[in-house]
Amino acid sequence: MDFVELEAVEGLRWSWNSWPSSKSDLIIPLTIMCTPLSQQGTDLPLLSYDPLLCTRCGAVLNPYARLDYQSRIWHCPFCSQRNPFPRSIADANLPAELFPTYTTVEYSSPSIFHPPGFVFVIDVSSPED
């Protein structure tokens, strides 16, 4: 799936296509333009299990996480915390979040309920001109 197709499905436009390996690699600001109420994304995959969360920052397992199948851990792409996989996950039974076509999903697990939230961020660190 190319970036235009992915944007049409998710309603997200990113300023980059891979995570930088260090702060010195940040050439452009990391930004996301999100359109939460767009009609796009109404056919998001619905997952009936709880998300796997990072123990340090609370980020959800995603296709950008590094996996170590030998140690049964995943590395959070946001804080680099090493997190364990549950015993139920094996090489043949990977969660949908690890596939590139599932970068945006919706969880329908009855044990989690979070009302929708909207975040409006304005970067004022740029010069006025």
C-alpha positions in Angstrom: 0.0 0.0 0.0 1.5 3.4 -0.9 1.3 6.5 1.1 -1.7 8.0 -0.7 -3.7 4.9 -0.3 -2.7 4.6 3.4 -3.7 8.3 4.0 -7.1 7.6 2.4 -7.7 4.7 4.7 -6.4 6.1 7.9 -7.1 9.8 7.6 -3.5 10.5 8.7 -0.7 12.3 6.8 2.8 11.9 8.2 5.8 14.1 7.5 8.1 11.1 7.5 7.9 7.4 6.5 10.4 5.9 9.0 11.5 6.6 12.5 14.8 8.4 12.8 17.5 6.4 14.7 18.7 9.4 16.8 17.9 13.0 17.5 20.7 14.2 15.3 18.8 12.5 12.3 15.8 14.8 12.8 16.1 17.0 9.7 12.4 17.9 9.5 9.9 18.1 12.4 8.0 15.0 13.3 4.4 15.9 12.5 1.1 14.2 11.8 -2.0 15.7 10.3 -5.0 13.8 11.6 -8.6 14.1 10.3 -10.5 12.3 13.1 -14.0 13.0 11.8 -13.4 12.3 8.2 -15.5 9.7 6.4 -12.4 7.9 5.5 -11.4 5.1 7.8 -14.9 3.9 8.5 -13.8 0.4 7.4 -11.0 0.0 9.9 -10.1 -3.5 11.1 -11.9 -4.4 14.3 -9.8 -6.4 16.7 -11.6 -8.2 19.6 -8.7 -8.5 22.0 -6.9 -6.1 24.3 -3.9 -4.1 22.8 -0.4 -4.9 24.0 0.9 -1.8 25.8 4.4 -0.6 26.5 5.1 -0.9 30.2 7.0 2.4 30.3 5.1 4.9 28.1 1.8 3.1 27.3 2.3 3.0 23.5 0.4 0.2 21.7 2.3 -2.5 19.8 2.5 -1.4 16.1 4.2 -2.3 12.8 7.2 0.0 13.7 8.1 -2.0 16.8 11.3 -4.1 16.6 10.6 -7.8 17.5 12.9 -10.3 19.0 11.4 -13.8 18.5 14.2 -15.6 20.4 13.7 -13.6 23.6 9.9 -13.1 23.0 10.1 -9.3 23.5 9.3 -6.3 21.4 11.0 -2.9 21.6 8.8 0.2 21.8 9.6 2.6 19.0 8.8 5.6 21.2 10.8 4.9 24.4 12.9 1.8 23.4 11.5 -0.1 26.4 11.8 -3.9 26.1 8.3 -5.5 26.6 7.4 -9.2 26.8 5.1 -11.0 24.4 2.3 -13.0 26.0 2.6 -16.8 25.9 -0.3 -17.0 23.5 1.7 -15.2 20.7 3.8 -17.4 18.5 5.5 -17.0 15.1 2.4 -18.4 13.4 -0.1 -16.5 15.6 1.2 -12.9 15.4 -1.1 -10.0 16.4 -2.7 -8.0 13.5 -1.0 -4.8 14.6 2.4 -6.1 13.4 1.3 -6.2 9.7 1.8 -3.1 7.6 -1.8 -3.1 6.4 -3.0 -2.8 10.1 -1.3 0.5 11.0 -4.6 1.9 12.2 -7.0 -0.5 14.0 -10.0 -0.3 16.3 -10.3 -2.4 19.5 -13.7 -3.8 20.5 -12.6 -5.6 23.7 -15.2 -5.1 26.5 -12.4 -4.8 29.1 -11.2 -1.5 27.7 -13.2 1.7 27.2 -11.8 5.0 26.3 -14.0 7.8 25.2 -12.8 9.6 22.0 -10.3 12.3 22.6 -9.1 15.1 20.5 -5.7 16.8 20.8 -5.0 20.1 19.1 -1.3 21.0 19.1 0.1 24.3 17.9 3.9 24.5 17.5 5.0 27.9 18.6 8.8 27.2 18.5 9.1 28.4 14.9 10.1 32.0 14.1 7.2 34.2 13.1 8.4 34.9 9.6 
